[in-house]
Amino acid sequence: MAPEYAMRKAITEKVDVFSFGIVLLEIISGQTNAKYEANQETEFLLDTAIVLHSKGRLSELVDKQMPNEHVVMKQAKIILELAMRCVDQSPTLRPTMSEVLSELERISN
């Protein structure tokens, strides 16, 4: 959930961008947004992504079942970087959905 929605119930286009960024993280990582295990704290994919991104190790999130081909891995890493821009804490720093679409189209060509 986008921080601005969680705190102020503000609904904007950038809330959708945030949510789409979470979906991109889930698709590329093959993981769900949250892991619930008995007697343990809930582990959130976004928290893991933020830590790995800050350490320059975001590519570790790529699903191990994804084909290990250079082109596929390159695209996956670009999509992960796009996802991280989408989930930026500041709505003004997130891309618009049109920019996200343009980037995804560029990657697929």
Backbone as a printed PyTorch tensor [residue, N CA C, xyz], in Angstrom:
tensor([[[  0.8480,  -1.1650,   0.0000],
         [  0.0000,   0.0000,   0.0000],
         [  0.9010,   1.2370,   0.0000]],

        [[  0.5880,   2.1550,  -0.8780],
         [  1.3780,   3.3790,  -0.9760],
         [  1.3470,   4.1350,   0.3490]],

        [[  2.4910,   4.6710,   0.7650],
         [  2.5520,   5.3620,   2.0570],
         [  1.5520,   6.5070,   2.1800]],

        [[  1.3650,   7.2630,   1.1190],
         [  0.4480,   8.4040,   1.2090],
         [ -1.0010,   7.9520,   1.3620]],

        [[ -1.3200,   6.7710,   0.8410],
         [ -2.6700,   6.2440,   1.0290],
         [ -2.8260,   5.7130,   2.4570]],

        [[ -1.8200,   5.0070,   2.9260],
         [ -1.8700,   4.4410,   4.2800],
         [ -1.9900,   5.5300,   5.3460]],

        [[ -1.3170,   6.6600,   5.1240],
         [ -1.3140,   7.7190,   6.1450],
         [ -2.4680,   8.7060,   6.0030]],

        [[ -2.7940,   9.0750,   4.7480],
         [ -3.7810,  10.1420,   4.5540],
         [ -4.9780,   9.7370,   3.7010]],

        [[ -5.0240,   8.4810,   3.2840],
         [ -6.0930,   7.9930,   2.3980],
         [ -6.1470,   8.7930,   1.0970]],

        [[ -4.9930,   9.3200,   0.6780],
         [ -4.9080,  10.0920,  -0.5640],
         [ -4.8860,   9.1340,  -1.7510]],

        [[ -5.8470,   9.2800,  -2.6390],
         [ -5.9150,   8.4280,  -3.8270],
         [ -5.5090,   9.2640,  -5.0310]],

        [[ -4.3970,   8.8780,  -5.6280],
         [ -3.8940,   9.5690,  -6.8120],
         [ -3.3960,   8.5300,  -7.8010]],

        [[ -3.0260,   8.9920,  -8.9770],
         [ -2.4390,   8.1070,  -9.9830],
         [ -1.1670,   7.4630,  -9.4380]],

        [[ -0.4460,   8.1770,  -8.6050],
         [  0.8190,   7.6640,  -8.0820],
         [  0.6190,   6.5110,  -7.0940]],

        [[ -0.5650,   6.3970,  -6.5050],
         [ -0.8850,   5.2440,  -5.6620],
         [ -0.9460,   3.9980,  -6.5460]],

        [[ -1.5480,   4.1400,  -7.7210],
         [ -1.6070,   3.0230,  -8.6680],
         [ -0.2180,   2.6380,  -9.1520]],

        [[  0.6310,   3.6240,  -9.3810],
         [  2.0040,   3.3570,  -9.8120],
         [  2.7330,   2.5520,  -8.7360]],

        [[  2.5540,   2.9350,  -7.4830],
         [  3.1680,   2.2060,  -6.3690],
         [  2.7040,   0.7460,  -6.3840]],

        [[  1.4090,   0.5480,  -6.4950],
         [  0.8530,  -0.8130,  -6.5010],
         [  1.3840,  -1.6180,  -7.6770]],

        [[  1.5020,  -0.9790,  -8.8280],
         [  2.0350,  -1.6690, -10.0030],
         [  3.5000,  -2.0480,  -9.7770]],

        [[  4.2410,  -1.2000,  -9.0940],
         [  5.6270,  -1.5300,  -8.7640],
         [  5.7180,  -2.7780,  -7.9050]],

        [[  4.7970,  -2.9260,  -6.9700],
         [  4.7520,  -4.1310,  -6.1340],
         [  4.4650,  -5.3540,  -7.0040]],

        [[  3.5380,  -5.2160,  -7.9400],
         [  3.2150,  -6.3280,  -8.8470],
         [  4.4470,  -6.7020,  -9.6730]],

        [[  5.1780,  -5.7140, -10.1690],
         [  6.4020,  -6.0050, -10.9260],
         [  7.4070,  -6.7700, -10.0660]],

        [[  7.5690,  -6.3500,  -8.8170],
         [  8.4810,  -7.0620,  -7.9100],
         [  8.0430,  -8.5140,  -7.7240]],

        [[  6.7360,  -8.7210,  -7.5670],
         [  6.2170, -10.0810,  -7.3850],
         [  6.4660, -10.9370,  -8.6250]],

        [[  6.2360, -10.3740,  -9.7980],
         [  6.3960, -11.1340, -11.0410],
         [  7.8500, -11.5370, -11.2450]],

        [[  8.7610, -10.5850, -11.1230],
         [ 10.1700, -10.8660, -11.3950],
         [ 10.8020, -11.7440, -10.3170]],

        [[ 10.3550, -11.6000,  -9.0800],
         [ 10.9490, -12.3910,  -7.9940],
         [ 10.2920, -13.7590,  -7.8300]],

        [[  9.0560, -13.8910,  -8.3250],
         [  8.3270, -15.1360,  -8.1100],
         [  7.8480, -15.2750,  -6.6720]],

        [[  7.8300, -14.1640,  -5.9340],
         [  7.4240, -14.1790,  -4.5270],
         [  6.1410, -13.3790,  -4.3320]],

        [[  5.4680, -13.6470,  -3.2330],
         [  4.2970, -12.8440,  -2.8920],
         [  4.7570, -11.6070,  -2.1290]],

        [[  3.8690, -10.6390,  -2.0360],
         [  4.1960,  -9.3840,  -1.3650],
         [  4.5260,  -9.5750,   0.1110]],

        [[  3.8990, -10.5420,   0.7560],
         [  4.1300, -10.7640,   2.1850],
         [  4.1940, -12.2560,   2.4780]],

        [[  5.1340, -12.6240,   3.3520],
         [  5.2530, -14.0110,   3.8050],
         [  4.8070, -14.0630,   5.2580]],

        [[  3.8100, -14.8810,   5.4910],
         [  3.2930, -15.0600,   6.8530],
         [  3.7040, -16.4370,   7.3430]],

        [[  4.4010, -16.4800,   8.4540],
         [  4.7650, -17.7570,   9.0570],
         [  4.4270, -17.7030,  10.5400]],

        [[  3.9330, -18.8110,  11.0340],
         [  3.5400, -18.8800,  12.4490],
         [  4.7040, -18.5010,  13.3540]],

        [[  4.3980, -17.7260,  14.3630],
         [  5.3700, -17.3230,  15.3850],
         [  6.5470, -16.5100,  14.8440]],

        [[  6.3750, -15.8900,  13.6780],
         [  7.4270, -15.0450,  13.1170],
         [  6.8120, -13.7500,  12.6130]],

        [[  7.6520, -12.7300,  12.5070],
         [  7.1820, -11.4640,  11.9450],
         [  6.8970, -11.6490,  10.4640]],

        [[  5.9230, -10.9090,   9.9600],
         [  5.6240, -10.9390,   8.5340],
         [  6.7980, -10.3280,   7.7810]],

        [[  7.2120, -10.9970,   6.7140],
         [  8.3170, -10.5110,   5.8930],
         [  7.7350,  -9.9310,   4.6120]],

        [[  8.0580,  -8.6710,   4.3270],
         [  7.5180,  -8.0000,   3.1480],
         [  8.5520,  -7.9400,   2.0270]],

        [[  8.1070,  -8.2610,   0.8240],
         [  8.9650,  -8.2480,  -0.3560],
         [  9.5820,  -6.8690,  -0.5680]],

        [[  8.8000,  -5.8160,  -0.3920],
         [  9.3200,  -4.4650,  -0.5970],
         [ 10.4780,  -4.1640,   0.3520]],

        [[ 10.3630,  -4.5750,   1.6020],
         [ 11.4570,  -4.3440,   2.5590],
         [ 12.7340,  -5.0430,   2.1000]],

        [[ 12.5910,  -6.2760,   1.6350],
         [ 13.7400,  -7.0270,   1.1280],
         [ 14.3350,  -6.3190,  -0.0770]],

        [[ 13.4770,  -5.8660,  -0.9930],
         [ 13.9390,  -5.1790,  -2.2020],
         [ 14.6940,  -3.8980,  -1.8540]],

        [[ 14.1900,  -3.1450,  -0.8980],
         [ 14.8430,  -1.8920,  -0.5010],
         [ 16.2400,  -2.1680,   0.0570]],

        [[ 16.3590,  -3.1800,   0.8990],
         [ 17.6630,  -3.5310,   1.4790],
         [ 18.6270,  -3.9710,   0.3790]],

        [[ 18.1850,  -4.8750,  -0.4940],
         [ 19.0550,  -5.3500,  -1.5750],
         [ 19.4390,  -4.2110,  -2.5110]],

        [[ 18.4880,  -3.3350,  -2.8230],
         [ 18.7560,  -2.1970,  -3.7130],
         [ 19.8090,  -1.2740,  -3.0960]],

        [[ 19.7090,  -1.0230,  -1.8060],
         [ 20.6720,  -0.1340,  -1.1340],
         [ 22.0790,  -0.7320,  -1.1140]],

        [[ 22.1580,  -2.0560,  -1.2050],
         [ 23.4540,  -2.7380,  -1.2060],
         [ 23.9480,  -3.0410,  -2.6200]],

        [[ 23.1790,  -2.5970,  -3.6440],
         [ 23.5720,  -2.8650,  -5.0250],
         [ 23.4070,  -4.3240,  -5.4150]],

        [[ 22.5050,  -5.0190,  -4.7310],
         [ 22.3230,  -6.4550,  -4.9680],
         [ 20.8870,  -6.7910,  -5.3540]],

        [[ 20.2070,  -5.8460,  -5.9890],
         [ 18.8030,  -6.0330,  -6.3500],
         [ 18.5970,  -7.2520,  -7.2480]],

        [[ 19.5880,  -7.5660,  -8.0770],
         [ 19.4510,  -8.6980,  -8.9980],
         [ 19.2670, -10.0290,  -8.2680]],

        [[ 19.5700, -10.0780,  -6.9750],
         [ 19.3580, -11.3050,  -6.1980],
         [ 17.8750, -11.6360,  -6.0610]],

        [[ 17.0140, -10.6690,  -6.3650],
         [ 15.5670, -10.9030,  -6.2850],
         [ 15.0240, -11.6760,  -7.4820]],

        [[ 15.7810, -11.7320,  -8.5730],
         [ 15.2870, -12.4070,  -9.7720],
         [ 14.9860, -13.8680,  -9.4530]],

        [[ 13.8000, -14.3080,  -9.8550],
         [ 13.3410, -15.6820,  -9.6300],
         [ 14.3620, -16.6740, -10.1840]],

        [[ 14.7710, -17.5990,  -9.3590],
         [ 15.7690, -18.6070,  -9.7610],
         [ 15.2510, -19.5240, -10.8700]],

        [[ 13.9300, -19.5770, -11.0550],
         [ 13.3590, -20.4200, -12.1030],
         [ 13.3310, -19.7130, -13.4620]],

        [[ 13.6880, -18.4420, -13.4810],
         [ 13.7200, -17.6930, -14.7310],
         [ 14.9000, -18.1970, -15.5640]],

        [[ 14.7120, -18.3110, -16.8840],
         [ 15.8250, -18.7750, -17.7200],
         [ 17.0640, -17.9070, -17.5000]],

        [[ 18.1960, -18.5480, -17.3050],
         [ 19.4370, -17.8180, -17.0290],
         [ 20.1250, -17.4370, -18.3360]],

        [[ 19.4020, -16.7140, -19.1660],
         [ 19.9450, -16.2340, -20.4360],
         [ 20.2580, -14.7570, -20.2760]],

        [[ 21.3170, -14.3100, -20.9340],
         [ 21.7730, -12.9240, -20.7780],
         [ 20.6560, -11.9130, -21.0280]],

        [[ 19.9230, -12.0700, -22.1250],
         [ 18.8730, -11.1080, -22.4800],
         [ 17.7640, -11.1100, -21.4300]],

        [[ 17.3480, -12.2850, -20.9910],
         [ 16.2800, -12.4000, -19.9900],
         [ 16.7190, -11.7500, -18.6800]],

        [[ 17.9320, -12.0370, -18.2430],
         [ 18.4330, -11.4720, -16.9870],
         [ 18.5650,  -9.9540, -17.0830]],

        [[ 19.0330,  -9.4750, -18.2290],
         [ 19.1670,  -8.0250, -18.4220],
         [ 17.8020,  -7.3500, -18.3200]],

        [[ 16.7930,  -7.9320, -18.9790],
         [ 15.4400,  -7.3710, -18.9230],
         [ 14.8810,  -7.4260, -17.5020]],

        [[ 15.1100,  -8.5280, -16.8140],
         [ 14.6130,  -8.6760, -15.4390],
         [ 15.2150,  -7.6060, -14.5360]],

        [[ 16.5020,  -7.3410, -14.6830],
         [ 17.1660,  -6.3260, -13.8620],
         [ 16.6210,  -4.9320, -14.1650]],

        [[ 16.3710,  -4.6410, -15.4400],
         [ 15.8090,  -3.3390, -15.8200],
         [ 14.4120,  -3.1870, -15.2260]],

        [[ 13.6270,  -4.2580, -15.2720],
         [ 12.2680,  -4.2120, -14.7130],
         [ 12.3180,  -4.0290, -13.1970]],

        [[ 13.2750,  -4.6720, -12.5330],
         [ 13.4180,  -4.4780, -11.0850],
         [ 13.7520,  -3.0230, -10.7580]],

        [[ 14.6270,  -2.4160, -11.5430],
         [ 14.9610,  -0.9990, -11.3200],
         [ 13.7280,  -0.1250, -11.5480]],

        [[ 12.9480,  -0.4500, -12.5700],
         [ 11.7060,   0.2810, -12.8310],
         [ 10.7520,   0.1120, -11.6500]],

        [[ 10.6330,  -1.0990, -11.1510],
         [  9.7630,  -1.3630,  -9.9980],
         [ 10.1840,  -0.5210,  -8.8010]],

        [[ 11.4900,  -0.4000,  -8.5810],
         [ 11.9690,   0.3880,  -7.4450],
         [ 11.6380,   1.8690,  -7.6170]],

        [[ 11.6570,   2.3590,  -8.8460],
         [ 11.2390,   3.7510,  -9.0730],
         [  9.7470,   3.8970,  -8.7910]],

        [[  8.9720,   2.8730,  -9.1350],
         [  7.5200,   2.9130,  -8.9180],
         [  7.1590,   2.9280,  -7.4360]],

        [[  7.9750,   2.3020,  -6.6080],
         [  7.6550,   2.2040,  -5.1790],
         [  8.4190,   3.2240,  -4.3350]],

        [[  8.9420,   4.2420,  -4.9790],
         [  9.6370,   5.3000,  -4.2340],
         [  8.6990,   5.8670,  -3.1740]],

        [[  9.2260,   6.1610,  -2.0090],
         [  8.4100,   6.7060,  -0.9200],
         [  7.7850,   8.0450,  -1.2880]],

        [[  8.4540,   8.7890,  -2.1520],
         [  7.9390,  10.0940,  -2.5730],
         [  7.1300,   9.9500,  -3.8630]],

        [[  5.8400,  10.2420,  -3.8310],
         [  5.0120,  10.1260,  -5.0340],
         [  5.5340,  10.9640,  -6.1980]],

        [[  6.1330,  12.1050,  -5.9020],
         [  6.6180,  12.9740,  -6.9810],
         [  7.8070,  12.3680,  -7.7150]],

        [[  8.5170,  11.4460,  -7.0800],
         [  9.6620,  10.8040,  -7.7280],
         [  9.2740,   9.5500,  -8.5090]],

        [[  8.0460,   9.0870,  -8.3370],
         [  7.5830,   7.9190,  -9.0900],
         [  7.2740,   8.3240, -10.5280]],

        [[  7.4940,   7.4080, -11.4740],
         [  7.1080,   7.7140, -12.8590],
         [  5.5870,   7.7210, -12.9880]],

        [[  5.1100,   8.2540, -14.0910],
         [  3.6810,   8.1470, -14.3940],
         [  3.4450,   6.7730, -15.0110]],

        [[  2.1950,   6.3470, -15.0840],
         [  1.9000,   5.0580, -15.7240],
         [  2.2750,   5.1010, -17.2010]],

        [[  2.1490,   6.2660, -17.8510],
         [  2.5590,   6.3780, -19.2570],
         [  4.0570,   6.1410, -19.3950]],

        [[  4.8280,   6.6780, -18.4580],
         [  6.2780,   6.4620, -18.4900],
         [  6.6110,   4.9980, -18.2240]],

        [[  5.8870,   4.3760, -17.3210],
         [  6.0920,   2.9520, -17.0350],
         [  5.8040,   2.1330, -18.2890]],

        [[  4.6890,   2.4250, -18.9450],
         [  4.3240,   1.7150, -20.1710],
         [  5.3940,   1.8950, -21.2400]],

        [[  5.8560,   3.1160, -21.4290],
         [  6.9000,   3.3820, -22.4310],
         [  8.1570,   2.5810, -22.1350]],

        [[  8.5370,   2.5390, -20.8650],
         [  9.7330,   1.7930, -20.4640],
         [  9.5530,   0.2930, -20.7250]],

        [[  8.3970,  -0.2390, -20.3920],
         [  8.1380,  -1.6680, -20.6280],
         [  8.1170,  -1.9850, -22.1170]],

        [[  7.5580,  -1.0910, -22.9140],
         [  7.5630,  -1.2950, -24.3690],
         [  8.9850,  -1.2640, -24.9080]],

        [[  9.8000,  -0.3440, -24.4100],
         [ 11.1930,  -0.2420, -24.8440],
         [ 11.9520,  -1.5200, -24.4910]],

        [[ 11.7250,  -2.0450, -23.3090],
         [ 12.4020,  -3.2580, -22.8540],
         [ 12.0210,  -4.4590, -23.7150]],

        [[ 10.7540,  -4.5200, -24.1120],
         [ 10.2740,  -5.6950, -24.8510],
         [ 10.7100,  -5.7020, -26.3130]],

        [[ 11.2230,  -4.6000, -26.8000],
         [ 11.6560,  -4.5410, -28.2190],
         [ 13.1100,  -4.8530, -28.3770]]])
